[in-house]
Amino acid sequence: QVQVVESGGGLVQAGGSLKLSCTASGLTFDRYGMGWFRQAPGKEREGVSCISWSGGSTYYADSVKGRFTISRDNAKNTLYLQMNSLKPEDTAMYYCAPHTSTWYYMPCNPKYFGSGGQGTQVTVSS
């Protein structure tokens, strides 16, 4: 059974930084594209960033491009999201999930990925 555990969220002032981590188990991690998704209250879950199984290809939503960096360490079954220049509109619960198919990482849309774990809350104050 696939399990993911997200961590690293918190409360930060606008302009600050956070680094999220996601540790996965129950799957052959280096065969799966991975993604970060977020959901704010009253809004649908959206794709933030996705990365190929090797880490060689990435995708970023326009709203985070140039501020967020996705990476992975296949030896540690861990996915990361470095978030810089945070804005109040980045406030949301953040989730990670593997793609439902091996080797794919796109589209970076929640319906093509697993449901994720409990999530980690990111709150950015103005």
Buried (B, 14 or more C-beta within 10 A) or exposed (E): EBEBBBBBBEEBEEEBEBBBBBBBEEBEBEEBBBBBBBBBEEEEBBBBBBBBBEBEEBBBBEEBEEBBBBBBEBEEBBBBBBBBEBBEEBBBBBBBBBBEEEEBBBBBEBEBBBEBBEBBEBBBEE
